[in-house]
């Protein structure tokens, strides 16, 4: 009778898909209303002037204009300045 060891199973071999987070529009860039500025987990960046925040903490432009990054007491803010 042939003796063979049973083929062992591996507990590795899984990987999750990338979440594609990060800045999508940078300072000085011209954006249109509704454009996504930052995808983030938690509020690493806070919404400033003319910027809205989605339920998943995504920041988006409310108006057409220029992206401005600033740092204040409450952390980094992103605003949109009308051209």
N, CA, C and O atoms as a Maestro MAE file, in Angstrom:
{
 s_m_m2io_version
 :::
 2.0.0
}

f_m_ct {
 s_m_title
 :::
 protein
 m_atom[332] {
  # First column is atom index #
  i_m_mmod_type
  r_m_x_coord
  r_m_y_coord
  r_m_z_coord
  i_m_residue_number
  s_m_chain_name
  s_m_pdb_residue_name
  s_m_pdb_atom_name
  i_m_atomic_number
  :::
  1 25 0.848 -1.185 0.000 1 A "UNK " " N  " 7
  2 3 0.000 0.000 0.000 1 A "UNK " " CA " 6
  3 2 0.886 1.237 0.000 1 A "UNK " " C  " 6
  4 15 1.794 1.356 0.822 1 A "UNK " " O  " 8
  5 25 0.626 2.141 -0.907 2 A "UNK " " N  " 7
  6 3 1.444 3.358 -1.000 2 A "UNK " " CA " 6
  7 2 1.114 4.287 0.156 2 A "UNK " " C  " 6
  8 15 -0.047 4.483 0.516 2 A "UNK " " O  " 8
  9 25 2.164 4.848 0.721 3 A "UNK " " N  " 7
  10 3 1.957 5.793 1.823 3 A "UNK " " CA " 6
  11 2 2.331 7.192 1.354 3 A "UNK " " C  " 6
  12 15 3.467 7.429 0.943 3 A "UNK " " O  " 8
  13 25 1.395 8.102 1.413 4 A "UNK " " N  " 7
  14 3 1.669 9.503 1.060 4 A "UNK " " CA " 6
  15 2 1.154 10.372 2.177 4 A "UNK " " C  " 6
  16 15 0.087 10.131 2.740 4 A "UNK " " O  " 8
  17 25 1.926 11.379 2.484 5 A "UNK " " N  " 7
  18 3 1.452 12.328 3.496 5 A "UNK " " CA " 6
  19 2 0.295 13.124 2.911 5 A "UNK " " C  " 6
  20 15 0.278 13.430 1.718 5 A "UNK " " O  " 8
  21 25 -0.646 13.448 3.736 6 A "UNK " " N  " 7
  22 3 -1.770 14.258 3.265 6 A "UNK " " CA " 6
  23 2 -1.291 15.650 2.880 6 A "UNK " " C  " 6
  24 15 -0.442 16.224 3.563 6 A "UNK " " O  " 8
  25 25 -1.817 16.190 1.809 7 A "UNK " " N  " 7
  26 3 -1.450 17.553 1.380 7 A "UNK " " CA " 6
  27 2 -1.939 18.561 2.404 7 A "UNK " " C  " 6
  28 15 -3.144 18.754 2.570 7 A "UNK " " O  " 8
  29 25 -1.010 19.199 3.084 8 A "UNK " " N  " 7
  30 3 -1.371 20.144 4.139 8 A "UNK " " CA " 6
  31 2 -2.012 21.398 3.574 8 A "UNK " " C  " 6
  32 15 -1.716 21.810 2.452 8 A "UNK " " O  " 8
  33 25 -2.876 21.989 4.347 9 A "UNK " " N  " 7
  34 3 -3.505 23.234 3.887 9 A "UNK " " CA " 6
  35 2 -2.724 24.422 4.434 9 A "UNK " " C  " 6
  36 15 -2.208 24.379 5.551 9 A "UNK " " O  " 8
  37 25 -2.645 25.458 3.653 10 A "UNK " " N  " 7
  38 3 -1.946 26.676 4.077 10 A "UNK " " CA " 6
  39 2 -2.959 27.669 4.624 10 A "UNK " " C  " 6
  40 15 -4.057 27.820 4.089 10 A "UNK " " O  " 8
  41 25 -2.568 28.346 5.704 11 A "UNK " " N  " 7
  42 3 -3.481 29.342 6.273 11 A "UNK " " CA " 6
  43 2 -3.188 30.740 5.733 11 A "UNK " " C  " 6
  44 15 -3.814 31.717 6.144 11 A "UNK " " O  " 8
  45 25 -2.245 30.827 4.820 12 A "UNK " " N  " 7
  46 3 -1.921 32.125 4.217 12 A "UNK " " CA " 6
  47 2 -2.693 32.278 2.907 12 A "UNK " " C  " 6
  48 15 -3.642 31.541 2.643 12 A "UNK " " O  " 8
  49 25 -2.273 33.242 2.094 13 A "UNK " " N  " 7
  50 3 -2.828 33.335 0.749 13 A "UNK " " CA " 6
  51 2 -4.045 34.219 0.597 13 A "UNK " " C  " 6
  52 15 -4.793 34.066 -0.368 13 A "UNK " " O  " 8
  53 25 -4.267 35.143 1.526 14 A "UNK " " N  " 7
  54 3 -5.369 36.095 1.367 14 A "UNK " " CA " 6
  55 2 -4.780 37.499 1.344 14 A "UNK " " C  " 6
  56 15 -3.733 37.758 1.939 14 A "UNK " " O  " 8
  57 25 -5.454 38.385 0.661 15 A "UNK " " N  " 7
  58 3 -5.038 39.786 0.669 15 A "UNK " " CA " 6
  59 2 -6.262 40.645 0.384 15 A "UNK " " C  " 6
  60 15 -7.130 40.272 -0.406 15 A "UNK " " O  " 8
  61 25 -6.318 41.795 1.035 16 A "UNK " " N  " 7
  62 3 -7.458 42.688 0.818 16 A "UNK " " CA " 6
  63 2 -7.120 43.701 -0.271 16 A "UNK " " C  " 6
  64 15 -5.953 43.994 -0.528 16 A "UNK " " O  " 8
  65 25 -8.155 44.223 -0.897 17 A "UNK " " N  " 7
  66 3 -7.960 45.225 -1.941 17 A "UNK " " CA " 6
  67 2 -7.581 46.563 -1.326 17 A "UNK " " C  " 6
  68 15 -8.019 46.899 -0.225 17 A "UNK " " O  " 8
  69 25 -6.763 47.324 -2.047 18 A "UNK " " N  " 7
  70 3 -6.364 48.649 -1.584 18 A "UNK " " CA " 6
  71 2 -7.590 49.554 -1.500 18 A "UNK " " C  " 6
  72 15 -8.521 49.415 -2.293 18 A "UNK " " O  " 8
  73 25 -7.591 50.483 -0.540 19 A "UNK " " N  " 7
  74 3 -8.760 51.340 -0.341 19 A "UNK " " CA " 6
  75 2 -8.701 52.636 -1.144 19 A "UNK " " C  " 6
  76 15 -9.680 53.382 -1.187 19 A "UNK " " O  " 8
  77 25 -7.576 52.908 -1.772 20 A "UNK " " N  " 7
  78 3 -7.403 54.091 -2.632 20 A "UNK " " CA " 6
  79 2 -7.703 55.387 -1.886 20 A "UNK " " C  " 6
  80 15 -8.451 56.240 -2.364 20 A "UNK " " O  " 8
  81 25 -7.105 55.514 -0.708 21 A "UNK " " N  " 7
  82 3 -7.282 56.711 0.105 21 A "UNK " " CA " 6
  83 2 -6.233 57.747 -0.275 21 A "UNK " " C  " 6
  84 15 -5.288 57.446 -1.004 21 A "UNK " " O  " 8
  85 25 -6.403 58.965 0.221 22 A "UNK " " N  " 7
  86 3 -5.396 60.006 0.031 22 A "UNK " " CA " 6
  87 2 -5.944 61.243 -0.646 22 A "UNK " " C  " 6
  88 15 -7.135 61.343 -0.941 22 A "UNK " " O  " 8
  89 25 -5.033 62.192 -0.888 23 A "UNK " " N  " 7
  90 3 -5.396 63.460 -1.524 23 A "UNK " " CA " 6
  91 2 -5.636 63.236 -3.011 23 A "UNK " " C  " 6
  92 15 -4.827 62.606 -3.693 23 A "UNK " " O  " 8
  93 25 -6.737 63.750 -3.499 24 A "UNK " " N  " 7
  94 3 -7.065 63.639 -4.921 24 A "UNK " " CA " 6
  95 2 -6.896 64.975 -5.637 24 A "UNK " " C  " 6
  96 15 -6.815 65.018 -6.864 24 A "UNK " " O  " 8
  97 25 -6.844 66.071 -4.868 25 A "UNK " " N  " 7
  98 3 -6.616 67.401 -5.447 25 A "UNK " " CA " 6
  99 2 -5.639 68.128 -4.537 25 A "UNK " " C  " 6
  100 15 -5.785 68.094 -3.315 25 A "UNK " " O  " 8
  101 25 -4.654 68.777 -5.117 26 A "UNK " " N  " 7
  102 3 -3.591 69.408 -4.343 26 A "UNK " " CA " 6
  103 2 -3.713 70.926 -4.356 26 A "UNK " " C  " 6
  104 15 -4.476 71.487 -5.142 26 A "UNK " " O  " 8
  105 25 -2.963 71.584 -3.488 27 A "UNK " " N  " 7
  106 3 -3.019 73.037 -3.352 27 A "UNK " " CA " 6
  107 2 -2.733 73.755 -4.655 27 A "UNK " " C  " 6
  108 15 -1.800 73.403 -5.376 27 A "UNK " " O  " 8
  109 25 -3.542 74.770 -4.957 28 A "UNK " " N  " 7
  110 3 -3.355 75.536 -6.183 28 A "UNK " " CA " 6
  111 2 -4.065 74.936 -7.385 28 A "UNK " " C  " 6
  112 15 -4.081 75.536 -8.460 28 A "UNK " " O  " 8
  113 25 -4.642 73.779 -7.218 29 A "UNK " " N  " 7
  114 3 -5.332 73.109 -8.319 29 A "UNK " " CA " 6
  115 2 -6.746 73.659 -8.465 29 A "UNK " " C  " 6
  116 15 -7.405 73.962 -7.470 29 A "UNK " " O  " 8
  117 25 -7.212 73.789 -9.711 30 A "UNK " " N  " 7
  118 3 -8.573 74.254 -9.977 30 A "UNK " " CA " 6
  119 2 -9.494 73.037 -10.023 30 A "UNK " " C  " 6
  120 15 -9.217 72.066 -10.726 30 A "UNK " " O  " 8
  121 25 -10.598 73.098 -9.263 31 A "UNK " " N  " 7
  122 3 -11.544 71.979 -9.220 31 A "UNK " " CA " 6
  123 2 -12.959 72.472 -9.518 31 A "UNK " " C  " 6
  124 15 -13.255 73.660 -9.394 31 A "UNK " " O  " 8
  125 25 -13.816 71.552 -9.907 32 A "UNK " " N  " 7
  126 3 -15.225 71.873 -10.141 32 A "UNK " " CA " 6
  127 2 -16.038 71.427 -8.926 32 A "UNK " " C  " 6
  128 15 -15.580 70.609 -8.129 32 A "UNK " " O  " 8
  129 25 -17.238 71.969 -8.794 33 A "UNK " " N  " 7
  130 3 -18.116 71.610 -7.678 33 A "UNK " " CA " 6
  131 2 -18.408 70.112 -7.718 33 A "UNK " " C  " 6
  132 15 -18.684 69.556 -8.781 33 A "UNK " " O  " 8
  133 25 -18.346 69.471 -6.567 34 A "UNK " " N  " 7
  134 3 -18.593 68.037 -6.482 34 A "UNK " " CA " 6
  135 2 -17.344 67.187 -6.587 34 A "UNK " " C  " 6
  136 15 -17.394 65.976 -6.372 34 A "UNK " " O  " 8
  137 25 -16.209 67.819 -6.920 35 A "UNK " " N  " 7
  138 3 -14.955 67.068 -7.031 35 A "UNK " " CA " 6
  139 2 -14.511 66.554 -5.667 35 A "UNK " " C  " 6
  140 15 -14.629 67.255 -4.662 35 A "UNK " " O  " 8
  141 25 -14.004 65.335 -5.638 36 A "UNK " " N  " 7
  142 3 -13.464 64.772 -4.397 36 A "UNK " " CA " 6
  143 2 -12.072 65.348 -4.176 36 A "UNK " " C  " 6
  144 15 -11.224 65.321 -5.067 36 A "UNK " " O  " 8
  145 25 -11.851 65.868 -2.971 37 A "UNK " " N  " 7
  146 3 -10.559 66.458 -2.620 37 A "UNK " " CA " 6
  147 2 -9.684 65.461 -1.872 37 A "UNK " " C  " 6
  148 15 -8.499 65.317 -2.174 37 A "UNK " " O  " 8
  149 25 -10.274 64.770 -0.889 38 A "UNK " " N  " 7
  150 3 -9.523 63.800 -0.079 38 A "UNK " " CA " 6
  151 2 -10.427 62.633 0.282 38 A "UNK " " C  " 6
  152 15 -11.575 62.829 0.681 38 A "UNK " " O  " 8
  153 25 -9.910 61.428 0.144 39 A "UNK " " N  " 7
  154 3 -10.570 60.244 0.697 39 A "UNK " " CA " 6
  155 2 -9.771 59.849 1.921 39 A "UNK " " C  " 6
  156 15 -8.552 59.700 1.844 39 A "UNK " " O  " 8
  157 25 -10.450 59.676 3.068 40 A "UNK " " N  " 7
  158 3 -9.741 59.448 4.325 40 A "UNK " " CA " 6
  159 2 -10.561 58.583 5.270 40 A "UNK " " C  " 6
  160 15 -11.771 58.430 5.102 40 A "UNK " " O  " 8
  161 25 -9.895 58.030 6.250 41 A "UNK " " N  " 7
  162 3 -10.549 57.315 7.350 41 A "UNK " " CA " 6
  163 2 -10.395 58.190 8.580 41 A "UNK " " C  " 6
  164 15 -9.281 58.398 9.060 41 A "UNK " " O  " 8
  165 25 -11.506 58.706 9.093 42 A "UNK " " N  " 7
  166 3 -11.412 59.690 10.175 42 A "UNK " " CA " 6
  167 2 -11.111 61.048 9.571 42 A "UNK " " C  " 6
  168 15 -10.868 61.150 8.369 42 A "UNK " " O  " 8
  169 25 -11.122 62.091 10.385 43 A "UNK " " N  " 7
  170 3 -10.908 63.445 9.848 43 A "UNK " " CA " 6
  171 2 -9.455 63.865 10.004 43 A "UNK " " C  " 6
  172 15 -9.125 64.684 10.862 43 A "UNK " " O  " 8
  173 25 -8.589 63.300 9.170 44 A "UNK " " N  " 7
  174 3 -7.191 63.741 9.134 44 A "UNK " " CA " 6
  175 2 -7.146 65.182 8.604 44 A "UNK " " C  " 6
  176 15 -6.373 66.011 9.084 44 A "UNK " " O  " 8
  177 25 -7.992 65.457 7.604 45 A "UNK " " N  " 7
  178 3 -8.185 66.811 7.085 45 A "UNK " " CA " 6
  179 2 -9.600 67.224 7.447 45 A "UNK " " C  " 6
  180 15 -10.521 66.408 7.404 45 A "UNK " " O  " 8
  181 25 -9.774 68.497 7.805 46 A "UNK " " N  " 7
  182 3 -11.102 68.990 8.170 46 A "UNK " " CA " 6
  183 2 -11.625 69.899 7.058 46 A "UNK " " C  " 6
  184 15 -10.834 70.543 6.369 46 A "UNK " " O  " 8
  185 25 -12.939 69.959 6.876 47 A "UNK " " N  " 7
  186 3 -13.484 70.817 5.822 47 A "UNK " " CA " 6
  187 2 -13.403 72.289 6.197 47 A "UNK " " C  " 6
  188 15 -13.752 72.671 7.314 47 A "UNK " " O  " 8
  189 25 -12.946 73.105 5.273 48 A "UNK " " N  " 7
  190 3 -12.892 74.552 5.474 48 A "UNK " " CA " 6
  191 2 -14.008 75.219 4.686 48 A "UNK " " C  " 6
  192 15 -15.112 74.688 4.570 48 A "UNK " " O  " 8
  193 25 -13.697 76.395 4.147 49 A "UNK " " N  " 7
  194 3 -14.661 77.181 3.392 49 A "UNK " " CA " 6
  195 2 -15.031 76.471 2.085 49 A "UNK " " C  " 6
  196 15 -14.153 76.031 1.343 49 A "UNK " " O  " 8
  197 25 -16.325 76.364 1.813 50 A "UNK " " N  " 7
  198 3 -16.845 75.790 0.563 50 A "UNK " " CA " 6
  199 2 -16.456 74.329 0.343 50 A "UNK " " C  " 6
  200 15 -16.357 73.867 -0.794 50 A "UNK " " O  " 8
  201 25 -16.237 73.612 1.441 51 A "UNK " " N  " 7
  202 3 -15.901 72.189 1.363 51 A "UNK " " CA " 6
  203 2 -16.888 71.413 2.226 51 A "UNK " " C  " 6
  204 15 -17.157 71.793 3.366 51 A "UNK " " O  " 8
  205 25 -17.427 70.325 1.681 52 A "UNK " " N  " 7
  206 3 -18.357 69.479 2.426 52 A "UNK " " CA " 6
  207 2 -17.689 68.182 2.838 52 A "UNK " " C  " 6
  208 15 -16.622 67.827 2.336 52 A "UNK " " O  " 8
  209 25 -18.343 67.469 3.776 53 A "UNK " " N  " 7
  210 3 -17.801 66.196 4.246 53 A "UNK " " CA " 6
  211 2 -18.871 65.118 4.111 53 A "UNK " " C  " 6
  212 15 -20.016 65.310 4.522 53 A "UNK " " O  " 8
  213 25 -18.486 63.982 3.532 54 A "UNK " " N  " 7
  214 3 -19.417 62.878 3.329 54 A "UNK " " CA " 6
  215 2 -19.499 61.973 4.545 54 A "UNK " " C  " 6
  216 15 -18.765 62.155 5.517 54 A "UNK " " O  " 8
  217 25 -20.394 61.000 4.487 55 A "UNK " " N  " 7
  218 3 -20.587 60.083 5.612 55 A "UNK " " CA " 6
  219 2 -19.359 59.210 5.861 55 A "UNK " " C  " 6
  220 15 -19.163 58.721 6.973 55 A "UNK " " O  " 8
  221 25 -18.529 59.010 4.832 56 A "UNK " " N  " 7
  222 3 -17.298 58.229 5.000 56 A "UNK " " CA " 6
  223 2 -16.080 59.139 5.173 56 A "UNK " " C  " 6
  224 15 -14.948 58.716 4.939 56 A "UNK " " O  " 8
  225 25 -16.315 60.397 5.585 57 A "UNK " " N  " 7
  226 3 -15.272 61.408 5.857 57 A "UNK " " CA " 6
  227 2 -14.573 61.917 4.600 57 A "UNK " " C  " 6
  228 15 -13.531 62.565 4.699 57 A "UNK " " O  " 8
  229 25 -15.124 61.639 3.426 58 A "UNK " " N  " 7
  230 3 -14.564 62.172 2.184 58 A "UNK " " CA " 6
  231 2 -14.857 63.668 2.094 58 A "UNK " " C  " 6
  232 15 -15.981 64.098 2.353 58 A "UNK " " O  " 8
  233 25 -13.852 64.457 1.729 59 A "UNK " " N  " 7
  234 3 -14.042 65.897 1.542 59 A "UNK " " CA " 6
  235 2 -14.282 66.178 0.065 59 A "UNK " " C  " 6
  236 15 -13.618 65.608 -0.801 59 A "UNK " " O  " 8
  237 25 -15.246 67.069 -0.219 60 A "UNK " " N  " 7
  238 3 -15.571 67.391 -1.603 60 A "UNK " " CA " 6
  239 2 -15.805 68.889 -1.746 60 A "UNK " " C  " 6
  240 15 -16.156 69.567 -0.781 60 A "UNK " " O  " 8
  241 25 -15.606 69.400 -2.965 61 A "UNK " " N  " 7
  242 3 -15.772 70.823 -3.247 61 A "UNK " " CA " 6
  243 2 -17.248 71.153 -3.423 61 A "UNK " " C  " 6
  244 15 -17.977 70.427 -4.099 61 A "UNK " " O  " 8
  245 25 -17.688 72.260 -2.807 62 A "UNK " " N  " 7
  246 3 -19.077 72.706 -2.969 62 A "UNK " " CA " 6
  247 2 -19.216 73.694 -4.119 62 A "UNK " " C  " 6
  248 15 -20.303 73.854 -4.674 62 A "UNK " " O  " 8
  249 25 -18.120 74.357 -4.480 63 A "UNK " " N  " 7
  250 3 -18.139 75.329 -5.580 63 A "UNK " " CA " 6
  251 2 -16.931 75.094 -6.482 63 A "UNK " " C  " 6
  252 15 -15.994 74.388 -6.108 63 A "UNK " " O  " 8
  253 25 -16.960 75.692 -7.672 64 A "UNK " " N  " 7
  254 3 -15.782 75.696 -8.536 64 A "UNK " " CA " 6
  255 2 -14.764 76.658 -7.945 64 A "UNK " " C  " 6
  256 15 -15.139 77.707 -7.421 64 A "UNK " " O  " 8
  257 25 -13.499 76.323 -8.018 65 A "UNK " " N  " 7
  258 3 -12.483 77.248 -7.514 65 A "UNK " " CA " 6
  259 2 -11.134 76.593 -7.304 65 A "UNK " " C  " 6
  260 15 -10.845 75.521 -7.835 65 A "UNK " " O  " 8
  261 25 -10.311 77.276 -6.507 66 A "UNK " " N  " 7
  262 3 -8.919 76.908 -6.263 66 A "UNK " " CA " 6
  263 2 -8.794 76.214 -4.908 66 A "UNK " " C  " 6
  264 15 -9.372 76.672 -3.922 66 A "UNK " " O  " 8
  265 25 -8.051 75.125 -4.855 67 A "UNK " " N  " 7
  266 3 -7.855 74.380 -3.603 67 A "UNK " " CA " 6
  267 2 -6.778 75.064 -2.759 67 A "UNK " " C  " 6
  268 15 -5.701 75.397 -3.254 67 A "UNK " " O  " 8
  269 25 -7.093 75.268 -1.463 68 A "UNK " " N  " 7
  270 3 -6.135 75.886 -0.537 68 A "UNK " " CA " 6
  271 2 -6.027 75.012 0.712 68 A "UNK " " C  " 6
  272 15 -7.023 74.746 1.385 68 A "UNK " " O  " 8
  273 25 -4.802 74.568 1.011 69 A "UNK " " N  " 7
  274 3 -4.537 73.807 2.235 69 A "UNK " " CA " 6
  275 2 -4.002 74.770 3.286 69 A "UNK " " C  " 6
  276 15 -3.182 75.633 2.973 69 A "UNK " " O  " 8
  277 25 -4.460 74.631 4.537 70 A "UNK " " N  " 7
  278 3 -3.946 75.481 5.615 70 A "UNK " " CA " 6
  279 2 -3.883 74.674 6.906 70 A "UNK " " C  " 6
  280 15 -4.595 73.684 7.073 70 A "UNK " " O  " 8
  281 25 -3.015 75.117 7.816 71 A "UNK " " N  " 7
  282 3 -2.868 74.453 9.110 71 A "UNK " " CA " 6
  283 2 -3.210 75.441 10.206 71 A "UNK " " C  " 6
  284 15 -2.662 76.542 10.254 71 A "UNK " " O  " 8
  285 25 -4.112 75.046 11.080 72 A "UNK " " N  " 7
  286 3 -4.517 75.921 12.182 72 A "UNK " " CA " 6
  287 2 -4.473 75.180 13.507 72 A "UNK " " C  " 6
  288 15 -3.840 74.131 13.624 72 A "UNK " " O  " 8
  289 25 -5.149 75.732 14.500 73 A "UNK " " N  " 7
  290 3 -5.163 75.114 15.827 73 A "UNK " " CA " 6
  291 2 -5.851 73.751 15.816 73 A "UNK " " C  " 6
  292 15 -5.473 72.847 16.560 73 A "UNK " " O  " 8
  293 25 -6.854 73.619 14.971 74 A "UNK " " N  " 7
  294 3 -7.624 72.372 14.935 74 A "UNK " " CA " 6
  295 2 -7.136 71.412 13.854 74 A "UNK " " C  " 6
  296 15 -7.878 70.517 13.451 74 A "UNK " " O  " 8
  297 25 -5.927 71.579 13.387 75 A "UNK " " N  " 7
  298 3 -5.373 70.662 12.395 75 A "UNK " " CA " 6
  299 2 -5.423 71.219 10.987 75 A "UNK " " C  " 6
  300 15 -5.620 72.417 10.782 75 A "UNK " " O  " 8
  301 25 -5.243 70.335 10.025 76 A "UNK " " N  " 7
  302 3 -5.184 70.744 8.622 76 A "UNK " " CA " 6
  303 2 -6.583 70.933 8.054 76 A "UNK " " C  " 6
  304 15 -7.471 70.105 8.255 76 A "UNK " " O  " 8
  305 25 -6.762 72.044 7.338 77 A "UNK " " N  " 7
  306 3 -8.060 72.367 6.735 77 A "UNK " " CA " 6
  307 2 -7.886 72.495 5.226 77 A "UNK " " C  " 6
  308 15 -6.825 72.877 4.732 77 A "UNK " " O  " 8
  309 25 -8.945 72.169 4.518 78 A "UNK " " N  " 7
  310 3 -8.964 72.351 3.066 78 A "UNK " " CA " 6
  311 2 -10.123 73.266 2.731 78 A "UNK " " C  " 6
  312 15 -11.258 73.027 3.143 78 A "UNK " " O  " 8
  313 25 -9.829 74.316 1.981 79 A "UNK " " N  " 7
  314 3 -10.852 75.275 1.567 79 A "UNK " " CA " 6
  315 2 -10.827 75.416 0.054 79 A "UNK " " C  " 6
  316 15 -9.860 75.041 -0.609 79 A "UNK " " O  " 8
  317 25 -11.915 75.965 -0.475 80 A "UNK " " N  " 7
  318 3 -11.990 76.290 -1.900 80 A "UNK " " CA " 6
  319 2 -12.226 77.785 -2.018 80 A "UNK " " C  " 6
  320 15 -13.181 78.320 -1.455 80 A "UNK " " O  " 8
  321 25 -11.351 78.453 -2.753 81 A "UNK " " N  " 7
  322 3 -11.472 79.892 -2.980 81 A "UNK " " CA " 6
  323 2 -11.975 80.099 -4.403 81 A "UNK " " C  " 6
  324 15 -11.391 79.581 -5.355 81 A "UNK " " O  " 8
  325 25 -13.065 80.860 -4.544 82 A "UNK " " N  " 7
  326 3 -13.617 81.131 -5.875 82 A "UNK " " CA " 6
  327 2 -12.611 81.930 -6.684 82 A "UNK " " C  " 6
  328 15 -11.949 82.828 -6.163 82 A "UNK " " O  " 8
  329 25 -12.504 81.597 -7.955 83 A "UNK " " N  " 7
  330 3 -11.549 82.305 -8.824 83 A "UNK " " CA " 6
  331 2 -12.072 83.667 -9.234 83 A "UNK " " C  " 6
  332 15 -11.397 84.394 -9.963 83 A "UNK " " O  " 8
  :::
 }
 m_bond[331] {
  # First column is bond index #
  i_m_from
  i_m_to
  i_m_order
  :::
  1 1 2 1
  2 2 3 1
  3 3 4 2
  4 3 5 1
  5 5 6 1
  6 6 7 1
  7 7 8 2
  8 7 9 1
  9 9 10 1
  10 10 11 1
  11 11 12 2
  12 11 13 1
  13 13 14 1
  14 14 15 1
  15 15 16 2
  16 15 17 1
  17 17 18 1
  18 18 19 1
  19 19 20 2
  20 19 21 1
  21 21 22 1
  22 22 23 1
  23 23 24 2
  24 23 25 1
  25 25 26 1
  26 26 27 1
  27 27 28 2
  28 27 29 1
  29 29 30 1
  30 30 31 1
  31 31 32 2
  32 31 33 1
  33 33 34 1
  34 34 35 1
  35 35 36 2
  36 35 37 1
  37 37 38 1
  38 38 39 1
  39 39 40 2
  40 39 41 1
  41 41 42 1
  42 42 43 1
  43 43 44 2
  44 43 45 1
  45 45 46 1
  46 46 47 1
  47 47 48 2
  48 47 49 1
  49 49 50 1
  50 50 51 1
  51 51 52 2
  52 51 53 1
  53 53 54 1
  54 54 55 1
  55 55 56 2
  56 55 57 1
  57 57 58 1
  58 58 59 1
  59 59 60 2
  60 59 61 1
  61 61 62 1
  62 62 63 1
  63 63 64 2
  64 63 65 1
  65 65 66 1
  66 66 67 1
  67 67 68 2
  68 67 69 1
  69 69 70 1
  70 70 71 1
  71 71 72 2
  72 71 73 1
  73 73 74 1
  74 74 75 1
  75 75 76 2
  76 75 77 1
  77 77 78 1
  78 78 79 1
  79 79 80 2
  80 79 81 1
  81 81 82 1
  82 82 83 1
  83 83 84 2
  84 83 85 1
  85 85 86 1
  86 86 87 1
  87 87 88 2
  88 87 89 1
  89 89 90 1
  90 90 91 1
  91 91 92 2
  92 91 93 1
  93 93 94 1
  94 94 95 1
  95 95 96 2
  96 95 97 1
  97 97 98 1
  98 98 99 1
  99 99 100 2
  100 99 101 1
  101 101 102 1
  102 102 103 1
  103 103 104 2
  104 103 105 1
  105 105 106 1
  106 106 107 1
  107 107 108 2
  108 107 109 1
  109 109 110 1
  110 110 111 1
  111 111 112 2
  112 111 113 1
  113 113 114 1
  114 114 115 1
  115 115 116 2
  116 115 117 1
  117 117 118 1
  118 118 119 1
  119 119 120 2
  120 119 121 1
  121 121 122 1
  122 122 123 1
  123 123 124 2
  124 123 125 1
  125 125 126 1
  126 126 127 1
  127 127 128 2
  128 127 129 1
  129 129 130 1
  130 130 131 1
  131 131 132 2
  132 131 133 1
  133 133 134 1
  134 134 135 1
  135 135 136 2
  136 135 137 1
  137 137 138 1
  138 138 139 1
  139 139 140 2
  140 139 141 1
  141 141 142 1
  142 142 143 1
  143 143 144 2
  144 143 145 1
  145 145 146 1
  146 146 147 1
  147 147 148 2
  148 147 149 1
  149 149 150 1
  150 150 151 1
  151 151 152 2
  152 151 153 1
  153 153 154 1
  154 154 155 1
  155 155 156 2
  156 155 157 1
  157 157 158 1
  158 158 159 1
  159 159 160 2
  160 159 161 1
  161 161 162 1
  162 162 163 1
  163 163 164 2
  164 163 165 1
  165 165 166 1
  166 166 167 1
  167 167 168 2
  168 167 169 1
  169 169 170 1
  170 170 171 1
  171 171 172 2
  172 171 173 1
  173 173 174 1
  174 174 175 1
  175 175 176 2
  176 175 177 1
  177 177 178 1
  178 178 179 1
  179 179 180 2
  180 179 181 1
  181 181 182 1
  182 182 183 1
  183 183 184 2
  184 183 185 1
  185 185 186 1
  186 186 187 1
  187 187 188 2
  188 187 189 1
  189 189 190 1
  190 190 191 1
  191 191 192 2
  192 191 193 1
  193 193 194 1
  194 194 195 1
  195 195 196 2
  196 195 197 1
  197 197 198 1
  198 198 199 1
  199 199 200 2
  200 199 201 1
  201 201 202 1
  202 202 203 1
  203 203 204 2
  204 203 205 1
  205 205 206 1
  206 206 207 1
  207 207 208 2
  208 207 209 1
  209 209 210 1
  210 210 211 1
  211 211 212 2
  212 211 213 1
  213 213 214 1
  214 214 215 1
  215 215 216 2
  216 215 217 1
  217 217 218 1
  218 218 219 1
  219 219 220 2
  220 219 221 1
  221 221 222 1
  222 222 223 1
  223 223 224 2
  224 223 225 1
  225 225 226 1
  226 226 227 1
  227 227 228 2
  228 227 229 1
  229 229 230 1
  230 230 231 1
  231 231 232 2
  232 231 233 1
  233 233 234 1
  234 234 235 1
  235 235 236 2
  236 235 237 1
  237 237 238 1
  238 238 239 1
  239 239 240 2
  240 239 241 1
  241 241 242 1
  242 242 243 1
  243 243 244 2
  244 243 245 1
  245 245 246 1
  246 246 247 1
  247 247 248 2
  248 247 249 1
  249 249 250 1
  250 250 251 1
  251 251 252 2
  252 251 253 1
  253 253 254 1
  254 254 255 1
  255 255 256 2
  256 255 257 1
  257 257 258 1
  258 258 259 1
  259 259 260 2
  260 259 261 1
  261 261 262 1
  262 262 263 1
  263 263 264 2
  264 263 265 1
  265 265 266 1
  266 266 267 1
  267 267 268 2
  268 267 269 1
  269 269 270 1
  270 270 271 1
  271 271 272 2
  272 271 273 1
  273 273 274 1
  274 274 275 1
  275 275 276 2
  276 275 277 1
  277 277 278 1
  278 278 279 1
  279 279 280 2
  280 279 281 1
  281 281 282 1
  282 282 283 1
  283 283 284 2
  284 283 285 1
  285 285 286 1
  286 286 287 1
  287 287 288 2
  288 287 289 1
  289 289 290 1
  290 290 291 1
  291 291 292 2
  292 291 293 1
  293 293 294 1
  294 294 295 1
  295 295 296 2
  296 295 297 1
  297 297 298 1
  298 298 299 1
  299 299 300 2
  300 299 301 1
  301 301 302 1
  302 302 303 1
  303 303 304 2
  304 303 305 1
  305 305 306 1
  306 306 307 1
  307 307 308 2
  308 307 309 1
  309 309 310 1
  310 310 311 1
  311 311 312 2
  312 311 313 1
  313 313 314 1
  314 314 315 1
  315 315 316 2
  316 315 317 1
  317 317 318 1
  318 318 319 1
  319 319 320 2
  320 319 321 1
  321 321 322 1
  322 322 323 1
  323 323 324 2
  324 323 325 1
  325 325 326 1
  326 326 327 1
  327 327 328 2
  328 327 329 1
  329 329 330 1
  330 330 331 1
  331 331 332 2
  :::
 }
}
